[in-house]
Amino acid sequence: MKVAFVGKGGSGKTTLSTLFIRHLAARGLPVVAVDADINQHLGVALGLDEARAAKVPALGDRLTEIKEHLRGDNPRISSAAAMVKTTPPGRGSRLLRFRGDDPVHEAGQEVNGVTLLATGPFNDDDLGVACYHSKTGAVELYLNHLVEGPGEYVVVDMTAGADTFASGLFTRFDLMFLVAEPTRKGVSVYRQYTEYARNYDVAIRVVGNKVQIDEDVAYLREHVGGDLLTWIGQSAAVRAFEQGRDGVPLEDANTAALDRLRAEVDARVKDWDEYQRQAVEFHLKNARSWANKATGENLEKQVDPGFRFPVPFAG
């Protein structure tokens, strides 16, 4: 399953995604973690020191190589240059196997049983000439072409705010966990996300964070209703984790909350035909709005109406 953690800046999105990733890995479950945040902190949160985290190869720097691999001998894609972030797979494309032998996973860094991928930071060379969507384009192509099997988890720490909806990337997830504080700002992000996702059958579940008292839970329930899945309460373990200290066990209630997240993910039923249909829909939108002009080609012709994902793959 493909899972995203989203939310406003400062909500604890990276902390909760890290807790969930570690929770899965501690149970021996296979996880690919993707740092798609403009502020790249996931590697350090998972246990890398700053120097090693900074050396994780940036997917954005390998975009041409990734495109060449993915297009394979698909006759509808003329070149890597004509392949954009929304280009869907077709017959002849190379699909990716979870943790497979390919240019995407080869860029990963193994850390405490997790394969970490990173988009790369927004650096000085990008200022004034690029937007962060050029970085996350590699993630969108990865998710478009990845066929994960049962019991395989891809967890993406997304960039903060509504930038998640700036492309079709938000439809690439089986489930989005929206991290929300029990505040007016926290629930306003929920309203914004659900409004954007309304017409695209995107599953959003709210995870409360920084919950201190019963009134905090009541506040979230009042404003997000049945979408409130669970919450993380005050935690000495989380505080220690955020300070870089190990050895403080997570409280039973917070461990149960992480179990609830996993159960919600595992309960999702994958509809691969719908997954491809949404990819095609957003590719056509992008082609017509900017990509045809940018590439000098009619990228609508990249869509292969006869393509079907060869699923399921065994885990």
N, C-alpha and C positions, 0 to 999 in steps of 0.2 A: 504494500500500500504506500501511496505517496501522501505525505502529511506536511502541512505548513503551519508554522507558528507566526501569527501576525498580531499587530497592535500598535498603539501609539508609542512614540519614543519615551523611554523611562518606565514603561508599564511592567517590565520584567520579562519581556518576550524571550530574550536570549537565555536568561536564567532558567525559565521554565522549559524551553526547548532542550537545554542541556540536561536538566533533571530527567526529562523523559528519555532522551537518548541514553543516558547512563543507566536508567532503570531497565530499558530493553537489553542493553549490552550485558548488564549484571546477571541477567537471566539466560545468557547464552544465545540471544536472538541476533540474527544478522542485521546490521544497521549501516546505511550510508547516510552521513550527516553532511548537509550542504550549507555553507555559510554564504548567504546571498544578501547579507545586510551591508549597507554602505560603510558601516563601522564594523570591521572584521575582528570579532572577539570570540567567536565560537571555538577556535583552536585552543586558545588559552583556557577557556572555560572547561574544555574536555580534558585538559591535563598537559598540554604542550607549554614549554617555556616560551617567552616572547620571541626569542631568536628563531626557534624551530617553527613557530607559528608563522612568522614572517616569510619563511622559506617554502611554505606550501605552494606549489605551482598554481598560478592563477589561470582558471579556465578561460578567462577573457583574453589572455595572451596566447592561447592555443586555438583560437576560434577557427582559423583557416584549416588547420590540421584536423580538427574535430569535424568540420563540414565535409572535407574530402572523404573522411572515413564514412560518415553517415550517408552521403549520397550514393556511395557504392557505384553500381552501374545502372542507377535509375535513369532511364532515358528522358524523363520529364525535367530533369535538373541539368542544365547545360554546363554549370561550373560551380565551384565553391563560392565564387563571387556573386552568383545569382541566387544563392541560398541565404534566406533571411531567418530571423529568430523564430518565425511562425511556420516555416516550411514543414509540412507534415510528411511522414514517411509514405512511400508508395512501393510498388513492386520494383525490386532491384535495390532499394535502400537497405542499408545495414542496420538492423535493430540491435539494441544493446541488451546484453544479459547482465543481471544484477552482479556487481563486482567482477565483471568480465574482463577479458584481455582486450582492451580498446584504449584509445587515446584519452578518453574521459577518466576512466577509473585508474589508468596508469598515473594520472596526475595526483591521485589521492595520497594522503598521509595516514598510515595506520596509527591509531592512538587509543590505547586501552580497549582493544577489541572493536573499534569503530573505524570505518573508512571515511576520512574527512576530505571533502572537496570544498574549494573556495573560489568564488568569482574573482577575487582580487580586490584590493582597496581602490578607492577613488583617489588618484594621486595628482601631483602638481601638473603632470603632462596633460591631464584630462580637463583641467580648469579652463572654462571658457570655450571649449571645443567639443565637449562630449557630455552626455547625460548618463546616469547610472544604468539606464536600461540597456546600454551597449554592453555592460558587464553581465547583466542577468540574461542576456540573449543566449549565452552558452547553456545556462540552466534550463531555459525553455526548450531548446533543441534536445538537450539531454532527456528531459522528461517526456517530450514528444516521441522519442525513439526507444525509451526504456520499457522493456517488458519484464516486470518483476513477478516472481512466483509467490505462492502462498507462504506466509510467515516471513516475508522479506520486507524491510521497512526502509523507506527513504524519508528523512526528516529534514525539512528546509527551514532555516531561520531566515525569514524574509526581512527586507528593508522595512523600516517603520512607516506608519501612516498609509494613506490611500494609494501610494505609488504601486502597490501590489496590483492595482486595477488598470495600470497604464498600458497593459498589453493583455494578451490572452493567457498569461501565465497563471492567473488566478483560477482558471478552469482545469489546470493540469494536476490538481490535487483531489484525492478521494475525500479528504476532510481537512478543513481549516480550523485550527484552534485559535480563537481570538482571545488574547490575554487582556483582561479588563480590570482596572482598579475600581473599587466601589466609590467612584466620584462622578460628578457631572461630565467631566472630560472623558473619563473612561467609558461611560455608556454612550456618549455622543459618537465615539468611534464605532461602536457596535451598530448604531443606527445608520451611519454612513456606509459601513461595509454591507449590511443587509440590503440597503437600497441599491447599491451597485450590483450585487449578486442576484437580485430578485428574479431576473429573467433567464438565469443561466444554470439553474439546478445545481448550485454550489452549496455543499453542506458546510454550515458554520456552527461550531459549538463554542460557547463562552467558558473560559476558565478564569475564575476570579483569582486575583493575586493581591497580596498585601492585606488580606482579610484579618481583622483583629477581633471583632466582636460580632454577636449575632445580628446586630443591626446592619452590619456591612453585607451580610448574606441576604438579609431581607431587602436591602436597597437594590442589590443586583437582581434579585428575583422580580422585584417590582418593575424594573426597567428593561430586562431582557427576557423575562418569562421563562418558557420551557427550554430556551436555548442555553440556559445556565446548566452546564454539565457537572461541574465540581469546582472546588477552590483550594487554594494553597493558603494555609494560615501562617501566623507568626512562627518562625522557625530558627532555632539556634543553629541547626545544620545548614540551612541556606545562608545564614549570615556568615558562618565559618567558610562555606564554599566560596562566597563572594569575596572573602578576604584572603583566599588562597590557602586555607587550612583544611587538612583532611582529617578523617578519623572521627568526625561527629556524626552519629547515625541519624538518618532522617526519621522524623516522628511518625508513629503508626498512622495517624490520620492523613498526613501528607503522602505517605507511601500508598495508602488506599486510594488517594486522589489520582496518583499516577497509574494505579491499576485500572481505575475507571477510564482514564484516557485510552489505555491500551485496549480495553474491552470495546470501547466505542469504535476504535479503528478496526478491530478485528471483525466487528459486526457489519461493516460496510460490504456491499456486494458490488463487484467490479463489472461495469458494462463497457466492454472494449469498443463496441460499435459506437456508442454515445461519445466515448472519449475521442475517437477519431472524428466524429461529426463536429464536435466543438473545435477541435484543432483546425479543421477545414474552414469552419465559419470565421474564425479569427484570422486565418491566413488570407482569406478572400477580402476581409475588411482592410487588412494591412496592405495588401497588394493594390487595392483600388485607391487607398488614401495617400500612400507615399511610396511603397516599395516598387511598383512598376516604373515610376518616374526615376527613382533612385538607381535602379539597376539597368534601365533601358530595355527591359523585357516584360512580357506579359506573364507575370508570375502566377496568375490564375490557372495557367496551363500546367503548373506543377501538381495540381490536385489529381490524384489517381482514383477515380470513382470505383474501381474494382478492387482496391486494396482492403484487406482484412488482417487484423493482427492474428498471428499464429499462436493462439492461447488455448488452454493454459500451459504455462511452463511449470514444471515441477520445482518445488523449493528445495 
